[in-house]
Amino acid sequence: MGAWKEFAGRVLKVGLMLDSSERRFKPALRKQLKEMKAFWRMTMRLGLPLNTRRHFWSALINAVLKNPRSIRYTGSLMALYLHFGPFAEYVASRTREAITKERFTPSKVAVRPSQHAARLSKAASAE
């Protein structure tokens, strides 16, 4: 949940900083319906679950009230979490597993940072 809270905060910050005063985008009805469907799906996945609800609605409402012309882009950035959130968690868990494994069964290839620093200083003094 911490990752979502931080992500939603960053999205809101960017959404409020966007200058959309010159944007006059008026999508056709078909595009509007497609966007409404996408917004509905995003709301079901981020706006209802307890672990994302509060920050989703807070960011969305603040964006609508403070920079309404940028709401489309703020929503698009929030929707990116549906892809990046699980992927980031996957990468982080795999990295943690690799670190734990390396601690308990060190590989023969990798050198400890202290050994690496010693090699670098030895090589520098040889030059």
N, C-alpha and C positions, 0 to 999 in steps of 0.2 A: 504494500500500500504506500509506503514511503516514496517509492519511485513515481507512482501516479501523482501524488500530492506535489512533488517537486516539478514534474512534467507539466501539470496543469498550471502551476504558478508561472513557469517560464512561458507557456503558451499565452496566458493572460497578459503578461508583460509585453510580449511581442505584439499581441493583438491591440493593445492600447497604444503602442508606439507607431503602428502602421498609419500612414497618411493616405486615407482613402477619399479625401475631399474631391479629387478629380474623377473618381470612378463613377461611371454612369451605366454600369452593366445591367441590362434588362433582358434576362434570358427568355426564350420562347416558352410557351406553356409546357411543352414536352420536357424541356430541360428543368423547369421549375418542379414538375412532378417527380422527375428523377432525383433531384436534390432533396425534395421532401421525403422520399422513400429512404434515401441515404441518411438523412437526419433522424428519421424514425428508428432505423436500425442502430445508429450510433447511440441514440437515447436509450434503447433497450439494453445495449451492451455496457454503456458507461453511466447513464443517468439513473438507472434503477438499482444496480447492485450496491449493497451497503459500503463496500470498500472503495468505491469510486464516486458515489452519488454526490456527496457534499462538495467535493472539489470541482466536479463537472459542472454542477449548477451554479456554483459560486463564480467560476470563471466565465461561464456563458452569460449569466445575468449581468456581471460587471462589464463584460464586453458590450452587451446590448445597450446598457445605460450610458457608458462612457465613450464608446466609439462604435455606434451602430452600423456605420458604413463598412466596417471591417469584420462584421460578424461572419460572413461567408468564409473568410480566410482563417479566422480564429477557430471556427468549427472544423475546417479542413485540417488544421494543425492538430486539434484534439483527436480527430479520427486517425491520425498517423499512429497514435498510441496503440491502437488495436493491432497494428503490425509490430511496431518497434518495442512495445512493452514486453510481450512474451518473448520476442527474440533477444532482447537485452537480458531478461531473466535467464534464458537458456545459456547465453554466452557467459554470464556471471557465474552460474552454477557449474558449468564445465570448467571454468577457470579456477574456481574454488576447489573442485575435485582434483584438478591437476596439481595445484599447490599442495594440497593435503597429501596426495600420493607422493609427490617429490620430497616432502618432509620426512615421510616414513620410509621410503625406499628411494634414496637419491640415485639419479641416473649417473652413469659413468661418463657421459658426454659433458654435462653441464658442470661448470666450476662454481664454487661458492664465490659470492661477491668479494670477500676478503682476499681470496686467492687471485681473483681477476685483477683487483687493485694492485696486489703485490707484483703480478706479472707486468702490468702496465708501467709501474714505477721502475721495475728492473729494466724493461725495454727502453724507457726514457733515459735512464742513467747510462745505458750502453751507447747511446747515440752521441 
